Amino acid sequence: MPTPDVDAADLETQAGLFRVFADGMKRLPLYHRLCQAAADDPHVVARVFLARPDQRRINILLAAVHDVLLAGADDPLAQWYGSVTHDPRPVHGGIDDPWPHFRRLVLEDDGVAERIATRSTQTNEVGRCAATMPAIAQIAAEAPGAPIDGHRPVGLVEVGASAGLNLLLDRYEYEYDPGGTVGGPSAVTLACQVRGPVVPPVPERLPPIETRVGLDLHPVDVGDRDQARWLVACQWPDQLDRLHRVRAAVALARSDPPRLVQGDAVDDLAPLVEAVPTHALPVIVTTWVMAYLTEDRQAAFLIELDRLGAERDLTYLFAEHPSEVPGLPVPPRPDGAADDVRFSTMVRIDWRDGARQPARRLADMHPHVTWLIWQDQPTR
């Protein structure tokens, strides 16, 4: 598949994103090396432009190569991937440099090109439930109609749900340090370090989920071997714990998969929210999804929530980097400091009695929620 013609300014912008990504991968030798070298290779950078406009990120290129290797390609590059071999080669120079093999696959392998052109980034990082779970528990406890010392049932609607693994948050076990253990026992255990002086609202028991449904342009069927493998391919091969975790979550989902609906984030949201039983509070969740929408579509999503929130109480919970969601309200950090480009923020917006309430900045966190800093104080 030929490389498309790319404007020099667009190419340089994308190369800059590769450099930022490489900087964030310093603790992961394989992807750090590959992204660092790719940033200086315009031919490799240009291959990202095979993807649909909303998918033109380095993640899609990395995942395409990873998936080809996971599918069993007999290629020397597999020697460096801990997801493929039990004894991966170290990442150094000379004969221990994976870059020449990676570059060849990116530029010459038809399977890599086809995946870049047709697939979507589908991380479905279940570690993010370590942030959304206490947030949803807090929402359920504070919601109108919640019993004293109890939680109102919630109806989860996840937009950009991929395979819906994060809809299964009440099937996982959580270990907060400090904070203790919640849920379980489960084949999926999520460990999260709590930083900062504010104690997050970790509940004694998991929040009651009345209904759950996921909305995605391209839902992933965990019963399909190729689709399930793509979820693994979107993970980092240096992080074996994440790979084991997503594989365990996929196995858990296969036993009782959540309902997934194919559709657009804005245009097809209303029926799913309206279907939540009246005794339950609709909680719409997006995690690292809205950045794939344009600013106009982000704003349109919020307008649609305003329309739905005029009819019934609901809550929107999102986790994104503030710079990537200009169409959504993100309160500033309480200390007044600038947002760190490496980390993300979780925000809660309530609609009560027909009106949108001010946005609340709940937490800042690592994108995979290996740690979080809780900032919000519960109101009851």
C-alpha positions in Angstrom: 0.0 0.0 0.0 1.7 3.2 -1.1 2.4 6.0 1.4 0.1 9.0 0.9 1.4 12.4 0.0 1.7 14.4 3.2 2.2 18.1 3.7 5.6 18.9 5.2 4.0 20.8 8.1 1.7 17.9 9.0 4.6 15.5 8.8 6.7 17.6 11.2 3.7 17.9 13.6 3.3 14.2 13.7 7.0 13.7 14.1 6.8 15.9 17.2 4.1 13.7 18.6 6.4 10.7 18.1 9.1 12.5 20.2 6.6 13.3 23.0 5.5 9.7 23.0 9.1 8.5 23.1 9.8 10.8 26.0 6.9 9.3 27.9 8.3 5.8 27.2 11.7 6.1 28.8 11.0 3.3 31.3 9.9 1.0 28.4 13.1 0.3 26.4 11.4 -1.2 23.3 8.8 1.5 22.5 11.2 4.2 23.7 13.7 3.2 21.1 11.2 2.6 18.3 9.4 5.9 18.8 12.6 7.8 19.2 14.0 6.5 15.9 10.7 6.8 14.1 10.5 10.5 14.9 13.6 11.1 12.8 12.4 9.0 9.9 9.8 10.8 7.7 9.0 7.7 5.7 7.8 5.9 8.9 6.0 8.9 10.2 4.2 9.3 6.9 2.7 5.7 7.3 0.5 7.0 10.1 -1.4 9.0 7.4 -2.7 5.7 6.0 -5.1 5.7 8.9 -8.4 7.5 9.0 -8.1 11.1 10.2 -9.4 10.4 13.7 -6.8 7.6 14.1 -3.6 9.3 12.9 -1.6 8.7 16.1 1.5 6.7 16.7 -0.6 4.2 18.7 -2.2 2.8 15.5 1.2 2.2 13.9 2.6 0.4 17.0 -0.5 -1.7 17.4 -0.5 -2.7 13.7 3.1 -4.1 14.0 2.3 -5.7 17.4 -0.8 -7.5 16.0 1.1 -8.9 13.0 3.6 -10.4 15.4 0.9 -11.7 17.8 -0.8 -13.3 14.8 2.3 -15.4 14.3 4.4 -13.7 11.7 7.8 -15.3 11.5 9.8 -12.1 11.7 13.1 -11.3 13.6 11.4 -8.4 15.3 9.4 -10.8 17.5 12.6 -11.5 19.4 12.2 -8.1 21.2 8.5 -8.5 22.1 7.9 -9.9 25.6 4.3 -10.5 24.5 5.4 -13.0 21.9 8.5 -14.6 23.4 9.3 -15.7 26.9 12.9 -14.4 26.7 12.9 -11.1 24.8 16.2 -9.7 23.6 17.6 -6.6 25.4 17.2 -3.3 23.5 20.7 -2.0 22.7 22.6 -0.9 19.7 24.1 -3.1 16.9 22.6 -6.5 16.6 20.4 -5.8 19.6 18.7 -2.9 17.9 15.1 -3.7 16.9 14.7 -0.5 14.9 15.8 -1.8 11.5 13.4 -4.7 11.7 10.5 -2.5 12.9 11.2 0.0 10.1 11.1 -2.8 7.4 7.8 -4.1 8.7 6.2 -0.7 8.8 7.3 0.2 5.3 7.1 -3.2 3.5 4.5 -5.5 5.2 1.1 -5.4 3.7 -0.5 -6.7 6.9 0.8 -3.8 8.8 -0.4 -1.3 6.2 -3.8 -2.9 6.1 -4.2 -2.7 9.9 -3.2 1.0 10.0 -5.7 1.8 7.3 -8.6 -0.1 8.6 -8.3 -0.5 12.4 -9.1 1.8 15.4 -7.1 2.2 18.5 -8.9 0.0 21.1 -6.9 -0.1 24.3 -9.8 -0.9 26.7 -7.3 -0.4 29.5 -9.1 -2.0 32.5 -6.7 -0.3 34.9 -8.8 2.9 34.4 -11.5 1.3 36.4 -9.4 2.0 39.5 -10.4 5.7 38.9 -13.9 5.3 37.6 -15.0 2.8 40.2 -14.7 5.1 43.3 -16.0 8.0 41.2 -19.2 6.0 40.3 -19.5 4.9 43.9 -19.4 8.6 45.0 -21.9 9.5 42.3 -24.3 6.7 43.5 -23.9 7.8 47.1 -24.6 11.5 46.4 -27.4 11.0 43.8 -30.9 12.2 44.7 -32.9 9.2 45.9 -29.9 7.4 47.3 -30.7 5.9 50.7 -28.8 7.2 53.8 -25.5 5.3 54.0 -26.3 3.7 50.7 -26.0 4.0 47.0 -28.6 4.7 44.3 -28.4 2.1 41.5 -26.7 3.4 38.3 -27.2 2.6 34.7 -23.8 2.7 33.0 -23.6 4.0 29.4 -20.0 3.9 28.2 -19.2 5.8 25.0 -16.2 4.5 23.1 -16.6 1.2 24.9 -14.5 -1.0 22.6 -15.1 -4.5 23.9 -16.9 -3.2 27.0 -14.3 -4.5 29.5 -14.6 -1.3 31.6 -18.3 -1.9 31.9 -17.4 -4.9 34.0 -15.9 -2.8 36.8 -17.9 -4.6 39.5 -16.3 -8.0 38.5 -12.8 -6.9 39.4 -10.8 -6.7 42.6 -9.1 -3.4 43.6 -6.1 -2.8 45.7 -5.5 0.8 46.8 -2.2 1.7 48.5 -3.2 3.2 50.9 -6.9 2.4 51.0 -7.2 -1.4 51.2 -8.9 -3.9 49.0 -12.4 -3.8 47.5 -14.3 -6.5 45.5 -13.1 -9.8 44.5 -11.9 -12.4 44.5 -11.4 -12.0 40.8 -9.1 -13.1 38.0 -8.5 -9.4 37.4 -6.9 -7.4 40.1 -6.2 -3.7 39.7 -3.5 -2.1 41.9 -3.4 1.7 42.3 -1.1 3.9 44.3 -2.9 6.8 46.0 -0.9 10.0 46.1 -1.6 13.3 47.8 -3.4 14.3 51.0 -7.1 13.7 49.9 -8.4 10.2 50.4 -10.4 9.0 47.4 -14.0 7.8 48.1 -13.1 4.1 48.0 -16.3 2.3 49.0 -16.6 -0.6 51.3 -18.5 -2.5 48.5 -18.7 -2.0 44.8 -21.5 0.4 43.5 -24.8 -1.2 42.4 -25.0 -1.3 38.6 -28.6 -1.8 37.4 -27.9 -1.8 33.7 -24.8 -1.5 31.5 -24.3 -0.8 27.8 -21.5 0.3 25.6 -21.6 2.5 22.5 -18.8 2.3 19.9 -18.3 3.0 16.2 -16.5 -0.3 16.0 -17.4 -2.6 18.9 -15.0 -5.4 19.6 -16.4 -8.9 19.9 -14.4 -10.7 22.5 -15.6 -14.0 21.1 -13.8 -13.3 17.9 -10.1 -14.4 18.1 -8.8 -11.7 15.8 -10.7 -8.9 17.4 -9.7 -10.0 20.9 -6.0 -10.2 19.8 -6.3 -6.6 18.6 -7.1 -5.5 22.1 -3.8 -7.1 23.3 -1.9 -5.6 20.3 -2.9 -2.1 21.5 -1.1 -2.7 24.8 2.7 -2.1 25.3 4.7 -5.4 24.9 7.1 -4.2 27.6 4.3 -4.2 30.2 3.6 -7.9 30.7 1.3 -7.2 33.7 -1.1 -5.2 31.5 -1.0 -7.9 28.8 -1.9 -10.6 31.4 -4.6 -8.3 32.8 -6.4 -7.6 29.5 -6.2 -11.3 28.5 -7.8 -12.2 31.9 -10.5 -9.5 31.4 -11.3 -10.8 27.9 -11.7 -14.3 29.3 -14.0 -12.9 32.0 -16.0 -11.0 29.5 -16.5 -14.0 27.3 -18.4 -15.8 30.1 -21.0 -13.0 30.3 -20.3 -10.2 27.7 -21.8 -6.8 28.2 -24.3 -5.4 25.7 -22.5 -3.4 23.0 -24.2 -1.1 20.4 -22.6 0.1 17.2 -23.2 3.8 16.7 -22.0 7.4 16.9 -21.1 9.1 20.2 -23.5 12.0 19.7 -26.2 10.8 17.3 -26.9 7.4 18.9 -26.5 8.3 22.6 -30.1 9.3 23.5 -31.8 5.9 23.2 -29.3 4.3 25.5 -29.6 6.9 28.2 -33.4 7.0 27.9 -33.5 3.2 28.3 -32.0 3.3 31.8 -34.8 2.5 34.3 -36.3 5.5 36.1 -35.2 4.3 39.6 -31.5 4.2 38.4 -29.3 7.2 37.7 -27.8 7.2 34.2 -24.0 7.6 34.4 -22.3 8.3 31.0 -18.6 7.4 31.0 -15.8 8.2 28.5 -12.2 7.4 29.1 -9.5 8.6 26.7 -12.2 8.7 23.9 -13.2 12.3 23.5 -9.8 13.3 22.2 -10.6 11.4 19.0 -13.6 13.7 18.4 -13.1 17.2 17.0 -13.8 20.2 19.2 -17.1 20.7 17.5 -18.2 17.1 18.2 -17.1 17.4 21.8 -19.3 20.4 22.2 -22.1 18.7 20.4 -21.8 15.7 22.8 -22.2 18.1 25.7 -25.2 19.8 24.1 -26.8 16.4 23.7 -26.3 15.7 27.4 -27.8 19.1 28.2 -30.9 18.0 26.2 -31.1 14.7 28.0 -30.3 16.2 31.4 -33.3 18.6 31.0 -35.5 15.6 31.1 -34.0 13.5 33.9 -31.1 13.6 36.4 -27.8 12.1 35.0 -24.1 12.4 35.4 -21.2 12.5 32.9 -17.8 11.2 34.0 -14.8 11.6 31.7 -11.1 11.1 31.9 -8.9 12.9 29.3 -5.9 15.2 29.1 -7.3 18.7 29.3 -5.5 20.0 26.3 -7.2 17.4 24.1 -10.8 18.2 25.0 -11.3 21.9 24.3 -15.0 21.3 23.7 -15.5 20.1 27.3 -15.2 22.0 30.6 -12.2 21.1 32.7 -11.7 23.0 35.9 -8.1 24.1 36.6 -5.9 22.3 39.1 -6.6 23.5 42.7 -3.0 24.5 43.2 -3.1 26.7 40.1 -0.3 24.8 38.4 -0.3 23.9 34.7 -1.5 20.5 33.6 1.2 18.0 33.0 1.1 16.7 29.4 2.0 13.2 30.5 -1.0 12.7 32.8 -4.8 12.9 32.6 -7.7 14.3 34.5 -11.1 12.9 35.5 -14.0 15.3 35.6 -17.6 14.9 36.8 -20.6 16.9 35.5 -24.0 16.4 37.1 -27.4 17.4 35.6 -29.9 17.8 38.5 -33.5 19.1 38.3 -33.1 19.9 34.6 -29.9 22.0 34.9 -26.2 21.4 34.4 -24.1 21.8 37.5 -20.6 23.1 37.6 -17.9 20.6 36.5 -15.9 19.0 39.3 -12.3 18.0 38.9 -12.2 14.7 40.7 -8.6 13.4 40.2 -5.4 13.6 38.2 -3.8 10.3 37.3 -1.5 8.2 35.2 -3.2 7.4 31.9 -3.3 3.7 32.9 -4.2 4.7 36.5 -1.2 3.0 38.2 -1.6 6.0 40.5 -4.0 8.8 41.1 -4.3 12.0 43.1 -7.8 12.6 44.3 -8.8 16.2 44.6 -12.5 16.4 45.1 -14.3 16.3 48.4 -17.7 14.5 48.6 -20.7 16.7 49.3 -22.6 14.3 51.6 
